[in-house]
Amino acid sequence: MQLRRRHFAAWALGAPLLPHSTASRAAAQPWPAQALTVLVPFAPGGSVDVAARLVMPRLAERLGQPVIIENMVGASGTIATQRVIKARPDGYTLLFGVASSVLVAPLISPTRFRYDGLQELKPVAPVASSVFVLLARPGLAAGSADDLIELARQKPGRLTLGTDGIGTSLHLTGELIQQMSGIDLVHVPYRSGPQVLTELAGGQIDLAVLPVALAQPFVLEGKVKALGVTSRQRLITLPQAPSLSETMALRNLEVEAWQGLLAPAHTDDRIVRRLADEIAILQADPEMARKLTEAGFKPMRMGHTQFLAYLEQEKKVLESTIRKANIRTD
């Protein structure tokens, strides 16, 4: 997740690829020689799963091997993340990761999650970024972000904000909105984004921060109100929603959440480069770009070294937001 303030044709790799001590049999043959498993740390139908299922079948075509998507739900994505950390670094088990499990979980719960996502995983390449949208239940007396801020200041600590869990990218975005606008909302964590959306449409909560890709159908059908998106520009796919940065109190807000491939830390660099190159080719495909855009995503192109630098900078911003919001789950 990128949180910004202004000031702030398949070919084979030659053997051997991997150390004999970790994967002697894999080293004896070109990579890939078998199916890959990509763990998605969230439930089917959510925005992360949607992005993975758009891109991974095309990656399979490029690699000439099946790519099996396995949804491993639980603990804000950390179960899947830790499984990949412990997997053999042979290029056959990958994580379709997000900030909440890779970066955030160890920051808010260091006793429970004793891992460093940037030391124990190797960033391969980002696949896409998604924009979030601030939503309101249909009957809430706020038709814009300005209206909401005024209402929240009149009712401090009384409006509820739903997200998909404590320490997720959606939760941190909600906290950042509160910090920048000086309002106090009551966070209501759920197990998944679709559950949040259903509760919001039913009036059980007042507000929600959700990915545009997930919320778009409900907004277009009038089941919920879109108060603004977290990108600096308005979105073609959700034209009725302004950018939250058009609101004076939120003028420096910009949030885009990445989804990307990561491998176990000691995966051979040649495998990582191969995967990164194939992802870059897919992102340059106009048809793939169209499908991602229509689903509420943006192709996000970086090499694996750039991706690592990006994540290191993001971790610093996340640490600041978490510290100011005093988010701890230990």
CORWO-V419330 format. One line per field, one symbol per residue. phi: phi as a letter, one per 20 degrees, with the letter a starting at -180 (. if undefined). A space follows every 10 residues. Layout:
# CORWO-V419330
phi: ???
This chain:
# CORWO-V419330
phi: .ddcdgfd.f cdefeeddgg fdbffffebf dedbfddded ecfgnfffff ffffeffffg ffemcfdeed eceqllnfff ffffgeffed ndccdeecfg efdfgffebf ffdebdfeed cdfeafdbcc decedcfgef fbdbffgfff ffffcfmded cebepfnfff ffffffgfff emdcdefded ebfgfgffff fenfcecbdb fggeegffff emfbdeerde efdfdffbff efffffegfd fdfbccdecb eccggefgff ffffffffff fffefgffff ffffendcgc dbffffffff ffffgfffgf ffffelebcf
